[in-house]
Amino acid sequence: MNKTNSTATTSLDEPARRSFVRTVAGAGLAAMAGGSATAATALSANTAAAGATEPGLPFHAWAPTPPMGWNSWDAFGASVTEAEYLDNARILAERFLPFGYDTATVDIQWYEAGVTSGWYRDFAPLVLDGNGRPQPAPNRFPSAAGGRGFAPLAAQVHAMGLRFGVHIMRGIPRQAVGLELPIAGSKYRCNEVADSHSTCAWNTDMCGVKPEHPGAFEWYRAWFAQLAEWGVDFVKVDDIAAPNYHAKEVELIRRAIDATGRPMVLSLSPGPAHLDQSAHLQAHANQWRVCNDFWDTWPQLRDNLVNLVKWAPHARGGAWPDADMLPVGKIGLRNYDEGGRGERDTRFTRDEQLLMLTAWTCARSPLILGNDLRRLDDWTLRLVTNPEVLALLRVPGAREWHSVAQGHRFVCNGPQGTWAAWLNTGDAPWPVPLPAWLPDASRDCWARAVLPAGTRVLTVPPHGARLVRCA
């Protein structure tokens, strides 16, 4: 997630960076990771097995419908703890799993012991193993102590019937580069593979790889082999889709996931992705962002509808344009948007939230909750678990979008019936007559109610939506 520090970014040339990471990280590297240097350096059985074959698994089958779940970013920023994560995962399993929300994701910087919010500490010491791979900070994730990584936490999540997700940054940790750590199962070292000129504009943790270097794939293969060994099911890779699309690193990651033999859904961030990359994105990822970080302001929602309509024709089974997380309910506990606002209930009105969920489902965007589920209110629960609305994520049929000055119209016509939706981006009510070729509106999906016979005209509230089934 592209948050920046409130203080100016430290400017260091490459020798200074190397000196920095040697100073802050060298002595305590293995200790911070919670295991011995010998154990951290050892090549896992999964890593060795991954090197034997690259089967080219049919990854589109791993996300046949848009992924649904919860992510820690909107509420906790980079600072979520194991206890907070597990509390939310349990609620997700108990109250949301029956509706399809099955993935709980730890967002950015789970390997940073000192983070306290959504602001990043420039060149903070990171928890790495002896091969430079990020490890969960044991002070925040106690089950990771002793070099166990995320395996114990993933096992708990799997026992709930959920999938376990993590966020990572593109590339190699700068600490690993400065310390010239060996890549697991490779003759190369991190500093040989890293591209010190390919860095993230808003986070100092990583630098990219030289995609043509033979060690670049070995780095990603070793890293994803460890993620697979831990039991990771969903990986959100950041600083890869925009503003520059790192196509070659996307391809390396695709190969690395396939080499593990484990079905890990691949999500790419941030956005907006470019339409001219749509074929490449479909060929390598399960979802990709169509916008930058999305927060609870009307201008962002209005603009994101345009992104969704533009990208909707490029959605296909296993490859989904992603309009970002849903900032509903209680968010911002330890995260701050560009306005500096912290803990709050979403600023969206109820009509705007209905419009948002209507747009996301009609366009088949992944539905990822961003709120603190421990403070869930009944209205929000009912909003995001409406089965008549969620059905649109899964039903087959021809989908058509039509945009006018007042907003957008959507129609889905298939073997399971016809749905129609109107999304009002204006500031006045919008009376909409059904086109002559549509049957009468028979069911109000949001109200979960039968409409009067012969309904041919609907009124859409300002910043709101109507979604109906047609007889």
N, C-alpha and C positions, 0 to 999 in steps of 0.2 A: 504494500500500500504506500502511495507516494506522499507520505508526510515528511516534513523537514524539521530540523531543530529550530527553536526560536532564536538561537544564537547563530552567528555566521559560521559557515562551514570552514573548517581548518584547511588551509591550502598547503599541501606537502608535496614536494617532488618525490620521485620513486625511491631514491636512496633514503630520504627522510622517512618515508613510510616503512621501508624495510627496517630501519633502525628502531622505529616506533614499535613495530610488532615484535621485534626481538626483545625489546625491553619489557613490554607489558605482558607478553605471553610466554616467553621461553621457559621460565622456571616452573610455572604452575600449570602447564598445559595438561599433563596427564592427571594431575590431582583434581583440577576443575572438572574434568570429564568423569571423575568418579571411578576410574579404573587404572590399572598399571599400564605403563608404557608398552610392556610386552603384549598385554591383552589388546590394547588399542591398536597396535601395529599389525596384529595377526590378521591374516586374510580369512574371512569367513567362508564356510562351505558354500554359502549361496553365491559369493563372489566368484569362487572357482567354477561353480556350475554354470554361472551366467556366461563365463568366457567360452564355454564349450559349444554353445549354440545360440543362434539368434532366430527363433522360430517365426517371427513375423506374425504375431498373434492378431486375430481380427478384433482390434480394440474398439471398433464401433459397437460391437455387441455388448460392451461393458457399460454403455449408457444408452440403451435403446430409446429411452425417454429422457427429457431434461433432468439432470441431477437435482435433488432436493435435500435440504439439510439445514445446518446451523454452522455459523462461523464466529469466532471470538472477536473479530476486529472492531465492529461498530461499537461494542460495549466496553471492551477492555484494551483496545489498542494493541500494543506489542507486549503487554504485561500480564496476560492471563496466567493464572496459576493452575496447578493440577486439580486442586480442590474445586476451584470455580468451574473449570472445564467439566469435571465429572458431575457436578451439580446440574449443569445445563444438559449434559448428555443424558442423564437419567430422566429429566423432564422430557427431552426430545423423544426418548424411547417410550415413555409412558403415555404421552399425550399427542405426539405428532407422528410417530412411526406408522400407526394404522392408516394415515392419510398419505404415506409415501415419503415423508421426511426421514431419510435413513443415514445421513452422513454428518458426523460432527468433526469439525476441522479446527485445529490449533493454527492460528494465523502467525504472522511474522515474528521473528527474533526469539523463538523458544530457546535458542542457544545463547542468549544474552542475559547474564545473571543480574545485572544492575538496572535493567529498564524498569520504569515505573509508570509509563503512560503510553500515549501514541507518538510521543516525540522520541527521535532516535539520538543516541549519544554518539557523536562523531568518533570514529576509530576506537570504539569501546572494545575491551578484551572479550573474545568470544570463547565459548566452550567447544573445543575440537578434540577429536581423537588423534592418535599418532600419525594418521594418514590425511589429516586436514579436514575430515568430514565433520560437520556440525553435530553436536550432541545436546540433548536437553539439559538445561541448567538444573542441577540437582536441588538448589535452594528453592526453585519454583516447581520442579517436578520430582519430588522425593523418590518416586518409584524408579527413576532412572539411575539412581546411585549405584556404584559398583560396576559401571560400564554396561548396564542393562539397556540403556537407550529407551526408546518408546515401546519396547516389547511388552512390558507389564501393563502399561496404560492401554495399548491397543487390545490386549487380551480382555481387559475389563469392558472395553467398548464393544468388542465382538460378542461378549457374553450377554450384552443388552440387546443384541440383534441389530446393531448399528455398524456402519463402516467408519473406519478411522482415517481422518484426513490431516495433512500437514501442509504448511506453506513453506516454500523455499525461494531463495533468490537465485537468479541465473549466475552461473560461473563458479569461481573458487574463492574461498575466504582469503582476504588480503593477509591475514595472519599466517595462513598456511603457505602463502607465496613468500612472505618475508622470512619465514623459518625454513624454507626450502624442504618441506616435508615430502616424503615419498608417497606416491599414489599406490593404493593397495592393489597388489597383483600386477604391477607395472614396473618397467625399468626406468620410467620417467618420474620426475619430481614436479611438484605443483608449480614452482617458478618457471620451469621449462614450458609448461603448457599454457600458463596464464597470459592474457593480453592486458598489460597494465594501462593501456590507453582506452580500453573498453570498460567504462565504469558507470555506475548508476548515479543519476543527477541528484537523487534525494536520499540515498543511504550509502554509507561508506563501508559496509561489511564485505563486499565482494568486488571482484573484477571478472571480466569475461574470459573465455578461453580463445585460443587460436584454433578455429574449427578444422583447419587443414592439418594441424599437428596430429600425428598418430596417437599421442597421449591424451588428446582431448576427449575422445570417446572412452578411453580407459578411465578417465576421471569420472565421467558421468556414469559409466557402467558400475564402477566401484561404489559410488554414492547411492545409486538406485538399488544396487544389490543389498546395501545395508537397510534402506527403507523397506525393501521387500522382506528382509529377514525380520524386521520389527513388526511386520503385519500391516503396513500402510496400504490403504485402498484407494486413496484420492490424493493427488498432489497438485497444489496450486503453485505454479512457477511464475515469479514476478520479475519485472524489469526485462521483459522479453518480447512483448507484443506491440508496445508503443513507448515513446514516440518513434523509436526505430524498431523495425521488425527484424529480429535476429533469426532469420530463416534457417541458417546452417546449425545454430545451436538448438533450435526446435527439432531439427532432424536428428541431431545427436541424442537428444533426450528421448525422442520416439524410439530410436534403436535401443537405448539403454533400458527403457521400460520393457520393451518386448524381450530383451535378452534375459530379464529376470524370470520370465515365465509366470509372473504374478499379474493379474488384471488390476492395474492401477489407473483410474480415470485421470486424465490429464487436462488441467485447466490453465489457460494462459492469461496473464495480466501484465500491465494495466491496459487500458484502451485510450482512445478509440482505435480499433483495428481498421485497416484500410480494405475497402472492397476489392481492390485488385489483388489482394492476398487470399481471397476467399477459398480458392481451390487448394492452395497450399495448407491453409488452416484446416480445411475439411480432411485433408489427406494425412494429417499428423496429430491433431488434437481432438479432444472430446468437447471442449467448450473454450470460447475466447471472448474477451471483453469488447463490447461495442462502445464503451464510454470510459472516461476517466473515473476516479473514485466518485461514487454516487452518494449524495447526502440528501437530507430531508428539506430541500427548498423547492419551491414551485418552479423557478426557472430551470433547474436541473431536471426536474421531472418532465416538464414540457419539452425540453430539448432531447431528452432520452427517448421520448415517444417517436421522434423523428428517426433516431438511430435504429430503434426496433423495427419500424416500418421499412426502412431501407434494407435492413439485414434479414428480415423475416423470410424472403424467398431462398435464402442460403442455408436455412435450417434443414437438417436431415437426421435420420436415425443415427445416433452416436456422435453427432457433430453439431453443436448448438451455439448460436450467438448468445452472449451472456450480458444482460443489462445490469449486472452487479447485484449486491446484496440488498435485502429489503429492510430499510431503516424504520421499522415499526416498533411500537411499544417503548420500553425503557432502554435508551441507548446512551453512549457517551460517558459511561461511569468513569473510565480512565482514558478516554479518547477525546480528541478535540478536532473539530473541523476547522476550515480556514477562518471562521469567525471567532475562534477561540472559545466556543461554547462547550461546556462539559456536560455533566449528567442532566438528562432531561427526558421527558416523553417526546416522541416524534413531533416535529413541527408541522407535519402534514395534517390537514383536516381529514375528517372521516371520508368525505367525498373524494379527496385526493388519494387516499389510501385505496379506496375502491377502484379508482381509475388506474392506479399503479398495478394492482393485482390483476385487473382485467387485461391491461396491456401485456404484462409479463406472460400470462397464461395463453392469450391469443397468439402471441408471437413465439411461444414455446421457448422462453428464456428459462434457464435454471432458476429455481426458487430457493434461495439461501437466506435464512433468517439471520438478522444481525443483532437482535435484542438480547437482553439478559432475561432468560426464560424463568429465572427465579422470581421475577417481578411481573409475571404474565397476568394480564387482565382478560376478562371474559370476552370483551368485544374484539380484541386482537386475536385471540384464539379462534373465535368464530370466523373472523375475516380470512385467516390464512388456511383454514381447514374446511372451507365450503366445498363439498364434493361436486356440486353442480358446476362450479367454476374450475376446479382442478381437473375435471374431466377433459378440458380442452388441451391439456398437456399431452394427452395420450390418444385421443381419437384420430383415426385416419380421415382423410378427405381433402378436397381442394380448398385452399385458403386464398382469400382475396382481400387486399387492402385498398381503400380509396380515401384520399386526403382532400379536404376542402378547407376553406378559411376558418370554419368553426371547429375543426378537429379531424378525427379519423373514423372511418367506418370499416368494420371487419365482418367477413362472412366465411363460415366454414360449412361446407356441404359435403356429406359423405354417407356411408352406409348406416351410420348410427343416428342420422338426422341432420338438421340444419341449426346452426347457432348464428346469431348476429349481435354485434356490439357496436356502440357508438361512444367515442371518447371525446369529451368536450374540453377543449383547451381555451375556450373563451371565458369571458367574465359575466355572461348572461345565460339564462336558460336557453336550451337549443331544442326546439320542437323538430322531431325527425319523422317524416312519413316513411313507412317501409316501401322499398322499391316494389313495383308491380309484380316483378318476377319472384318475390319472396312470399311464402305462405304467411298466414296470420301469425302474429306473435302469441304463443300459447303459454309460456312459462317464464316468469321473472327469476333468473338464476340467483341473483343476489338476495332477493327477498325470499327465495325458496317457496314461491307461491304461484298458483295458477292465475293467469291473466283472464280478464273478461273475454268472452267469445267475440271474434271479429276485431280484435285489437290491431289497428293499422298505423297508429300514431303514438309515439313515445315522447316524453320530455326528459331531456338529459340536463341535470343540474350543472351550474358553472364548476369547472375543474372536476367534473364527475364523469360517471360512465353508466351505461345501461347494457346489460347482457341478457339476451333472451334466447329461448328455444322457439323455433317456428314449427307449427303443426304441418 
